[in-house]
Amino acid sequence: MMDDGTLEGERAQRIIICTGFIELSEVNRLRFIIFNKYNISSYVKSFQNGNNLVYSIVILGENRKRFQLLINSYIVSSLLYRIGFNKGLKIKM
């Protein structure tokens, strides 16, 4: 999240984790681990980058809130805005 992720959408409704050129099977493996360990659902979004198909993991709604709470203590304070923390404010629930 500090490098290849973002909060996106009107009023920050989703988190996107950019997985770069990781194979789709590995992206789905990561989604499976996140779901099984933390009960956070997501889906895969794909787009064309030159000649390559690139994948991202998208986390929405209540799942987004759970993910934010899960990772916020691992994010450098100057980058907390990337997961919905603005100037020390709490995540909007």
N, C-alpha and C positions, 0 to 999 in steps of 0.2 A: 504494500500500500504506500510505502514511502517513496517508491520509485515508479512502479508500473501498475498503478491503480488510481481510481478517481471516484468522486461522488458526482453523480450525473442526474439530470432531469430537473423538472420544475420542482422547486423546494427540496432538492436532493432526495429523490425517491428511490434511487438505486446506487449500488456500489458496483463498479466494474473493475475486475482484476484482469489486467492485460497479461496474457501468458506467452506472448511473443510467438516464436516458431516451435513451441512445444507441440508434439503430436496430439491429435484429438483423443486418442486412447489414454494418454497421460493426463490431459485436462480433465477427462471424465473420471479418472482414478482420483485426482485431487478433490473433485466435487463429491465423490462417494465418501472419501475420508472425512471431509468437512461435515457431510450430512450424518454419517454414522457416529462420529465422535461428539458433534455439537448440535445436531438436529437443525442444521441450517440448510435450507433448500436453495437451489440455484439453477440456472440454465446456461447453456453455451450459446454465445453469439459469435458468428463468423463474419469475416470480411476479407476482401482481396487486398493484398499488399504487394504490388507489382505482379509477379507470376506466382506468388504464394498465397495460400489460404491461411489466415491467422485467426486464432480463437481467443475469446475472452470469457471469463466467468461473470455472470450477472446475478446479483443478490438483491431481492426486492422486499419491500414492506417490513413486516415483523421480523423476517429473517435478516434484513439489513440492520435493524436495531440490535438484534442479538449479536451479529458479527461486529458491529461497532463496539459494543460493550466488551466483547471477547478480546479484541486486539488493541483497544485504546491505551492500555498501560505499556505496550511495546513500541508505541510510536513516539518518535522524538517530538518534544513539545512544539517546536516551530513548524511541524508538519501535521499537527492535529486537525487543522482545517480541512485536510484531505479526506477525513472520515466524518466530518460534520461538527467538529469542535471549533468554535470561533472565539479566539482571545480568552480562553479559559472557561467559556460557557459550557454547560452540560449539553449532551446530545438531546435534541428535541425528540421526545417520545410520542 
